[in-house]
Amino acid sequence: MTATIESPHPAPFAPLRPLLGVEEEYLIVDPVSRAVSPRAAELIDRASAELGDLVCSEITKFQLEAKTPPCTTNAEVERHLRRMRTAVAASARELGLSVVASGTPVLGDVVPPPITDHPRYDVGIATYRALHDEQTICAGHVHVHLPDRERAVLVGNHVRPWLPVLVAMMANSPYWAGRDTGYASWRALSWSKWPVAGPPPYFRSLAHFEGTVAALTEAGALVDPGTIFWDVRPSARLPTLEVRVTDVPATVEESALLAAVARGLVVTFLSRVEAGDPGPPVPGELLRVAYWRAARDGLDGHGFDPVTGELRPAADMVAALLDLIGPALCDAGDLDMVKERLDHLLRNGTGAARQRAAFDRNGRLTDVVDFLAAQLIDERPSQG
């Protein structure tokens, strides 16, 4: 996110409809071989003619990132998502390339990946070493304006138990470089190997958060504050709470759905924090199991509720999420859209399910890549 909330005179905080923005990471592919292509620098240079600094590099040369400016309404978010995806796709075509929104590469020789030239990444390689081997992964991040870091940390406590449901909803990475992993979100499992990634700890206060970060820094686990990779975190550079748990959604509509749900969670739990509720101290080991179930099965079958310790149908967990945030969605004008799109997602499958459906038609992974390229700016997520 850039512009408004980074300015010296930011827009006033609106607790019922705070500003939000979305960051998405995409994979660059060769349209003939359908393998990932290390031509990010060329594509970013071309796309920046329209998008400016809203498009930038990522850690590998197979990827790029695009982001919306801060937005007030979900319709505005969706409009910017479609504009930036359209601009990136058009720029790719001009270079004889294609772009897909998938959490992992379907095809290509990606281990080790070509790392983008940047001093920060050089330090990261020296620190994290072979962890970079599986860094050709793409996520979707939602920033929600929360200017008070103390409240942001405590809201994060409340969001923690719902992170696995978001993983399941947006699961979009079943394949890894030519192989079906058996998971709906292989990215979530691959990413969890990093020392400061996955679900965050439960924090009693901002001081507890900052003390933990200081200890991690002393341990050499962080290159800088930006390498606090927890799946919900106060942003290191913006007055936001960042929800960064999911695969990059396959479609514009799903990405806008994720943004609305993330803001609904933040608004819902902000009121609880202000009422003195610090959030449920869900044990980390139960949360990890819930992640694993969500990453393996997506919306198929059952998920694990880390609060109750019970297996529940994934559709029931989505329904519980909607019940929880329904009032906040109504206040923002997003309730009907979220209901309709969640229903469509449950009926037509996650991005992972649709990737597998595309493969099942003819048994070709190249068809999966073509399907993903078509989904990038499609009006409606459909079966492969």
Secondary structure, DSSP 8 states (H G I E B T S, - for coil): --GGGGSSS-----SSS--EEEEEEEEEE-TTT--B-S-HHHHHHHHHHHHGGGEEE-SBTTEEEEE---BSSHHHHHHHHHHHHHHHHHHHHHTT-EEE--SS-SSS--SS--B---HHHHHHHHHHGGGGGG----EEEEEEE---HHHHHHHHHHHGGGHHHHHHHT--B-EETTEE-S-SBHHHHHHTTSTTEES----SSHHHHHHHHHHHHHTT--SSGGG-EESEEE-SSSSEEEEEEEE--SSHHHHHHHHHHHHHHHHHHHHHHHTT-------HHHHHHHHHHHHHHTTSSEEEETTTTEEEEHHHHHHHHHHHHHHHHHHHT-HHHHHHHHHHHHHH--HHHHHHHHHHHHT-HHHHHHHHHHHTT-SS----
